[in-house]
């Protein structure tokens, strides 16, 4: 499947507000609601678009959030990612290039909980060489929409 202008516009609109109705998208683009419904179903089934909710972590009492850059033994990266994915505190993970091998976003209730996580969970993972923690100082901004 190759994305055309209609598919790209559907994705653009939903990135701004994932709850936008098919009828409203159809009106903006100038096509029928059925066209939007069929294209949206195809975009999702072909993995061009994922529909999910993004929690406002601060509202949930998870005020201590950080990105952790992880350096690891090359043969342990996948194992480390697998272990990290099991922790409720980890909200997303990505294997990356550059100075670090993995980045993960963690969210905990307070700085003490963050410290405990870093020492007692992250620090005990085999193959982890070192980590650097970048503590978030405020809300996340995605596509110009603040999440605070």
DOTI-286842 format. One line per field, with one value per residue (C-alpha): x, y, z. Coordinates in steps of 0.02 Angstrom, whole numbers, plus 50000, padded with zeros to 5 digits. Layout:
% residues N
east = c(X_...);
north = c(Y_...);
up = c(Z_...);
//
This chain:
% residues 148
east = c(50000_50064_49998_49912_49861_49698_49785_49919_49788_49690_49848_49891_49718_49718_49893_49822_49668_49647_49463_49417_49261_49259_49121_49228_49381_49274_49209_49385_49456_49302_49262_49126_49125_49128_49289_49368_49306_49376_49542_49561_49529_49662_49788_49769_49773_49930_50015_50029_49930_49912_49766_49798_49777_49917_49899_49931_50055_50062_49873_49897_50019_50174_50264_50442_50476_50642_50725_50863_51004_51080_51247_51250_51354_51316_51258_51140_51042_50892_50888_50895_50752_50651_50680_50641_50479_50418_50430_50269_50376_50440_50321_50418_50583_50690_50852_50954_51119_51248_51318_51181_51110_50936_50827_50680_50551_50507_50371_50362_50274_50421_50610_50636_50540_50644_50804_50744_50698_50868_50961_50854_50784_50886_51051_51028_51008_51149_51246_51204_51368_51304_51155_51122_50958_50880_50742_50593_50560_50385_50245_50266_50224_50172_50131_50101_49974_50034_50005_50015);
north = c(50000_50172_50319_50454_50630_50570_50437_50560_50689_50560_50518_50702_50740_50590_50633_50797_50717_50529_50547_50645_50569_50493_50615_50765_50697_50667_50846_50919_50814_50824_50640_50524_50455_50279_50322_50376_50220_50103_50194_50202_50015_49984_50103_50011_49835_49877_49950_50127_50189_50132_50190_50196_50305_50406_50421_50587_50511_50662_50654_50472_50520_50473_50639_50575_50539_50515_50453_50329_50304_50131_50064_49875_49726_49702_49523_49572_49716_49612_49527_49696_49763_49606_49627_49813_49783_49680_49827_49928_50083_50078_50168_50148_50076_50098_50021_50165_50209_50327_50341_50232_50066_50086_50229_50201_50319_50280_50353_50335_50421_50520_50541_50409_50281_50329_50302_50134_50081_50132_50041_49888_49848_49930_49912_49724_49683_49574_49649_49829_49926_50097_50212_50398_50467_50624_50682_50770_50944_50965_50901_50813_50907_50805_50889_51054_50979_50993_50850_50921);
up = c(50000_49954_50054_49953_50007_50086_50191_50245_50294_50395_50492_50516_50587_50704_50768_50830_50909_50903_50950_50794_50717_50544_50496_50545_50454_50299_50306_50321_50180_50069_50049_50115_50291_50216_50125_50290_50378_50243_50232_50421_50435_50301_50381_50547_50473_50371_50526_50457_50606_50786_50890_51076_51228_51305_51492_51579_51700_51816_51841_51889_52027_51928_51950_51939_51756_51668_51511_51548_51423_51440_51381_51371_51318_51133_51158_51300_51222_51173_51343_51429_51322_51361_51548_51546_51451_51600_51722_51747_51777_51597_51480_51317_51254_51101_51042_50973_50890_50961_51136_51211_51159_51234_51291_51406_51480_51660_51771_51959_52104_52174_52165_52302_52198_52046_52143_52207_52030_51964_52102_52134_51962_51825_51917_51937_51753_51686_51541_51584_51580_51634_51629_51631_51693_51621_51739_51660_51729_51658_51550_51385_51225_51075_50909_50997_51118_51296_51414_51589);
//
